[in-house]
Every structure is written in structure tokens, then in C-alpha cells.
């Protein structure tokens, strides 16, 4: 295989591995929208918050990054429940989608300000024995942190799928997603389902934030780039589709990494959003979105 061919294959492998992690972060965003019609602009800064929590546990308590998820995932679940109870529940249904953008943006600004006060604006990164190690397999280098992160994403996304499609609560979630009024009529506590879904959607960002912080230097301003990418993935995959978020995340990250190798890293971000425009011009609902509107 030529050197360029080797680099392209390596880029595809890296894109698949990183795409799994981005899918984990985007799945929470699309789950929240699918059930609640809320566009959570704060999802990016919540990922960064998860990274900082992992940083605290790692630096000050000496916990392994993956072990620390036992603390950070429940902590962010509580954050999500509190945000939903304090702000989202009070939005009128007719104006919920539009108003949620403003409200969650305000939440993002508050969290960003608190992180800036607590940690400053200098970049930090997470460290562990597996962060800078790689496995050499069939002539390719596979970073340990990406392999572990992809495995973590697969486990958590699989668990999320099982909850949504193999449990009674999942049936309530899907009923709420399809028709909120009909779900109420058959006895589903839509408000309770919405609160738990918002908590779950935020909780998974703890895992995504940990892997993000181990593979990128970050500071309180890092949420802006993240939310633009996550929204792109969610829109491309189809709003409300968890499977679509996974497919779109892998597709976009593979394209970005291949373009960076074949063309230039400068253009990789441009192509990332150009693919979104191209797909939406042909299929406005995204790759896996549904054309039917949901009853409220």
C-alpha cells in the first residue's frame, strides 16, 4: 500500500473511533430534542463540565479517568434534572423549541462563567497511562484512549438503546416522542419521562467529556466549537434519531480526517459543514429523520 493509502486508511480508522465518542455526546442532545422538542445549546459546555469534573477527580483524588465516571455520570444526571426542573418545565409547549435555545444558551453562559472563575482560562488536559499509548496492529497505530473511548461509547449507547427499546420506561419515552397527548391519555407521566430523559441526555456527556478532555486540551470556551459540531451531527442524522446520531457522527469524523490527510487540515472543518448543507439540500429531514410531524 502506498504511503498516502496508508494515511487514508489510518484516517478512516481514527474517524470511526472518534466518531463513536462524538455520537455518545450527540445522542444525549438528540434524545432531549426527540422527547421534549428542546434544542440544548448548553450541551457543549456540559461536555466541558464533564471534562473538568474528571480533571478534579484525577488530579486531586488520584482516580483513574474511567473509574471517575462512577461519580461524574450521576453528578451530571443530577445537573440535568435540576436544569429541566428549574427552567425547561416552565416553557410553554407552543414556544418550547424557540425559547429553549435562549434558555439553554443562558445556562451555558452561567456554567462557562463558573468554570472560568474556578479554573481560569488556561488550557488543561486529562492524563492517564493510556492517553499517550498506542497499539500497533496490521501496520496501523490505534491510540489506546480512542479504543477505550470507542468501547465505552459502544457500551453506553448499547445500554441507552436497551433502555429505550427493551424496558417499560423506554416504551413511555417512545410514546412521548411519537404523540405526547396520546401518551398522557394512556397514563404516561410525560413530565416525569421528560425530566429523566433530560437527565440521561446530560449524564452521557460526562463520558464524552472525559474522552474529549483526554484527547484535546480544553478550557471553559471549548464548548462553542463542540456545540456547533454536535448540532451538525444531530441535524445530519435526523432530529430525534439516536441511531442517526451514531451514523452521522462516524460519517462526519471519517470525512473530516480523510480530507485533512488528502487535502489539508485547514479545509477539514469547512468540509464538515459543507456535507451538512449538501445532505440537507437533498433530504431536509437528515439521513434518518422522519417527515411526519409529531403531535403535541
Rosetta blueprint (number, residue, H / E / L):
1 X L
2 X L
3 X H
4 X H
5 X H
6 X H
7 X H
8 X H
9 X H
10 X H
11 X H
12 X H
13 X H
14 X H
15 X H
16 X H
17 X H
18 X H
19 X H
20 X H
21 X H
22 X H
23 X H
24 X H
25 X H
26 X H
27 X H
28 X H
29 X H
30 X H
31 X H
32 X H
33 X H
34 X H
35 X H
36 X H
37 X L
38 X L
39 X L
40 X L
41 X L
42 X L
43 X H
44 X H
45 X H
46 X H
47 X H
48 X H
49 X H
50 X H
51 X H
52 X H
53 X H
54 X H
55 X H
56 X H
57 X H
58 X H
59 X H
60 X H
61 X H
62 X L
63 X L
64 X L
65 X L
66 X L
67 X L
68 X L
69 X H
70 X H
71 X H
72 X H
73 X H
74 X H
75 X H
76 X H
77 X H
78 X H
79 X H
80 X H
81 X H
82 X H
83 X H
84 X H
85 X H
86 X H
87 X L
88 X H
89 X H
90 X H
91 X L
92 X L
93 X H
94 X H
95 X H
96 X H
97 X H
98 X H
99 X H
100 X H
101 X H
102 X H
103 X H
104 X H
105 X H
106 X H
107 X H
108 X H
109 X H
110 X H
111 X H
112 X H
113 X H
114 X H
115 X H
116 X H
117 X H
118 X H
119 X H
120 X L
121 X L
122 X L
123 X L
124 X E
125 X L
126 X L
127 X L
128 X L
129 X L
130 X L
131 X L
132 X L
133 X L
134 X E
135 X E
136 X E
137 X E
138 X L
139 X L
140 X E
141 X E
142 X E
143 X E
144 X H
145 X H
146 X H
147 X H
148 X H
149 X H
150 X H
151 X H
152 X H
153 X H
154 X H
155 X H
156 X H
157 X H
158 X H
159 X H
160 X H
161 X H
162 X H
163 X H
164 X H
165 X H
166 X H
167 X L
168 X H
169 X H
170 X H
171 X H
172 X H
173 X H
174 X H
175 X H
176 X H
177 X H
178 X H
179 X E
180 X H
181 X H
182 X H
183 X H
184 X H
185 X H
186 X L
187 X L
188 X L
189 X L
190 X H
191 X H
192 X H
193 X H
194 X H
195 X H
196 X H
197 X H
198 X H
199 X H
200 X H
201 X H
202 X H
203 X H
204 X H
205 X H
206 X H
207 X H
208 X H
209 X H
210 X H
211 X H
212 X H
213 X H
214 X H
215 X H
216 X L
217 X L
218 X E
219 X L
220 X H
221 X H
222 X H
223 X H
224 X H
225 X H
226 X H
227 X H
228 X H
229 X H
230 X H
231 X H
232 X H
233 X H
234 X H
235 X H
236 X H
237 X H
238 X L
239 X L
240 X L
241 X L
242 X H
243 X H
244 X H
245 X H
246 X H
247 X H
248 X H
249 X H
250 X H
251 X H
252 X H
253 X H
254 X H
255 X H
256 X H
257 X H
258 X H
259 X H
260 X H
261 X H
262 X H
263 X L
264 X L
265 X H
266 X H
267 X H
268 X H
269 X H
270 X H
271 X H
272 X H
273 X H
274 X H
275 X H
276 X H
277 X H
278 X H
279 X H
280 X H
281 X H
282 X H
283 X L
284 X L
285 X L
286 X L
287 X L
288 X L
289 X L
290 X L
291 X L
292 X L
293 X L
294 X L
295 X E
296 X L
